[in-house]
Amino acid sequence: MGTLVDTTVFIEVERATRDMTAPATFASVALRLEELLGPAEEVGIAAITASELLHGVHRATPEHRLRREAYVEAVLAAFPPLPFDLLAARVHARLWSELATAGADVGPHDRIVAATAISAGWRVGTANLRHFGRIPGLEVVSLQL
């Protein structure tokens, strides 16, 4: 099994480590992930998570853009994105239908993350348990790094 790390985790890490260099930040993140998930756990991100993080770079103010870009590029190098492929699209369509019917939709990006994880046989690591906890068939782990 692997763990797909959600955008919320990286946002919290970025906020908490503004005074640290990217290498120091990722050394501490790697240690914490190993503690929480185990040393053999595969860890990655969904392709939509890469887009969300890159969106944050484009939205950053000029004085924050370089630091944020360095941080996001370090995330992308450290956590390989899993693609949203046809299998994930099929899972996404089913989840979307089930959640909409139940009146419990979580939003398109969270559905895509969940579908990517489920189609790969992985779980989601997130700081947003409220949304991901509503998704049937998804194993969710709280990641407070």
C-alpha positions, 0 to 999 in steps of 0.5 A: 500500500502507499499513501497519497499526500493531500495538498492540505498537508503541504500547505501546513508544512509550508506555513510551519517551516517558513524560516527553514530551508527546503532541504531542512524542511524535507529532512524533517518531513521525511522523518515524520512520514516514516514515523507515521507511515512506516519506513517501507511506505510508498508516498506520492501525490495526485496530479491534481495536488501538483496543480493545486500547489503550482496554482499557489505559486502563480497566485503568490505575491512577488515577495513570496513567489520565489520561496513558494516556487522553490518549496513546490518544486522540492515537493514535486521532486520528492513526491512523484505524482500519480496520474489521473488515468481512465481507471481513476476516472471510472472511480471518480465517476462512481464516487461523484454519483454516490456522494451527490446522491447522498448529498455529501459531495466534497468538491472536485479536487478532493474527489480526484485525489480520492479516486486516484488513491482508490484506483491505485490501492492507496490511502490518502494522508490529509489534514482534511479528515472532514472531507475525505472521511465521507468518501466510501471505500477510501482509507484515510490517515491523519497527517499532522507533520 
